Structure formats: C-alpha cells, structure tokens
Amino acid sequence: MTAESNPLVVSPDGARVLWGDLQIHSGLSDGTGTPEDLYRYARDVAALDIAAITDHDHWGMLPLATHAELWQQLRGAAARFHEPGRFVTLLGYEWTNWIHGHRHVLYFEDDGDVLSAIDPRFDEPSELWQALSGRRAMTIAHHTAGEPVATNWNIAPDPALESVVEIVSVHGSSEARDAPWIVPAARDGHFVRDALDRGYRLGFIGSGDGHDGHPGLAHLGAQTGGLGAILSEELTREAVYDALRARRVYATSGPRIVLRVSLGGRRIGALLAAPSASEELVVWVAAPERLLAIDVVRSGQIVASVPGHGRRELYFRRELHELQPGEYVYVRAVQEDGAFAIASPFFLE
C-alpha cells in the first residue's frame, strides 16, 4: 500500500497554519451523530485543530432556543473536548434567519446564549450584534450568494463582531460569478466580492456546513466542502479569536492547500496605506493536486492569471501599481480538479 500526504512545509518563515471547521451540524439538529462523535472525528480522523458545532437555533428535530437541555449538552461537550495546545473547541449555533441570511454565532469562552432568529428581540442582524456586544463572540455569514438563502448585504456587517465571511462550503462558493462551483441559485449583488465592492472589510474562511457526521472532510462526500486556514502560532481560543479578528485567515474548498501571500511585506487581511506608487505581491502555493492557475483579483477584476503548468508548487512576484484608497487585492489558487484556496484580501486605506 502506498499513500501521499497533504503538502508539508518545514520552514522558519511564515505563520503556522491551523485547520478548522467552524460550522458543523449534529443529530441534535438536522445533522448526524452526537456532539461527542463529531469532536472525536474532527480531532482524531480529520486531524483538525479547531472545531465548532453550530446546530440551528429553531430548525431541526428540537429547537435549541426552547430546549435548554440540548444547549447544555453542546456546552458540556465543547468544554470536555477543549484542550488548548492540542484541540480547540468553540461553542456556537446557527442563527437561521430566512430574510437576512444565515449566520453562525461563535463564542470564544465557555458560555453563551442562543439568540434565536425568530425571537422578535433578535430577528434583525443589528439586534443580534447589539445583544452580543461586549462578548468574545463572532458572527459569520454563509452561502451568501444563493441557496438556501442569500445574505442581505444592504445591512453592513458589524466590524467588531463580523470580520470574516464563509466564502465556500458544501453549498458551493459565494465568491463571485467567475468562481469554480458557485452556490446554486446564485444572485448578483449577493456574492462576497459584491460585499467587498460596498467597502466591507471581510476576511475569508471556508467551513464544511456538513450534516453527514464527517467534520473537516465534508468535501469527500460532495463536490465541494470547506476549511478555514487560521494563521496563528498558538492553538488557543484567544489566539484563534485574534487571528479571525485580524483576518489572518484563508479559505479552501476542502483540500489542505498551503497558500502564502504578502503585499508590501504585509500579511493577508492587512490594511495598507494608499496611494502607493507600487507594492510587491508575493505568492507561493503548495497544493495536493496539480494547479490550473493562480488568479490575482484587484477591486472586483481578475488583473492577472498565472498558469499552473500542471505543477503542484508555484511561486511568483508581481508589482501592483497606483493602488488607491478603497481598493482591495486578493489571490485565488485553483487546482485542475476545481478545488481551490482563496486568501483574505488586503485593503487599501
């Protein structure tokens, strides 16, 4: 028997990559398996560093919002499996709003409340954010462009509570019309790139949104899945929270593609001063399958596409000229099989 690993990078340069699935559904809602089953699978089979079970607030077998015993079960499982330095668990649930879009709510502490999307006190995004204000918490919009419900980008994300967006999952990609495997029934104006064009500063993660009991490996049973790559030297809730807040993250559709990108020497997700005569973009990709292309997106347009030439590792440098305030730049690496990784954007102040 022979086998081949994911890419392994041994280097003193570049931040450590932590792999996480921040949207998982259990049998307490509309998924499969107990919370304990899912955490064990995430840790011991999928070899994840970070996992969050995010069952629905009012959808599934029994609503979390009105069945405190189920929420207590999720809290207990998250506490028992949390082991800083080895495996980080996050308490969470899915705010299932059928008007403004679905968001999962994550708590970076041991406790938190289920604020239901059908409770009149929390049925607007602004009300949800107000209720979470002051907590070590975060909301993340998902399948923003289409089915089962698109995100209402007319409501600006709260910058203190929503610094990243889930750009890909088992539902497909919500990046843009030119992305591989876009989400079904996608609607113009609801893609993540449309949100960036509005001036929203959002980093990118992927999550499985799996319901089949295989967190971290949802892409093996579907055309696409999702993983979040979080750049942090420490494996703790505090460090993960800080990395997400700073947008030091990137998304993959499931495969563990290693993606290193800098602009003007700054990490992904960073703010850069503008105007600037030019800044050097540096990209290095190591992928488990052959690369099709590396695309550079600048303020809504693909301004460069570097062919992969069938290689699984690619490095290049490129000067970006006359960067202006309000612009954004990000990189997308696509394999020949359609799987991809997308780096959080750089934003020009």
Summary of the structure (lengths in Angstrom):
residues: 349
radius of gyration: 19.0
end to end distance: 53.3
largest distance: 58.9
contacts: 1306
relative contact order: 0.13
helix: 16%
strand: 35%
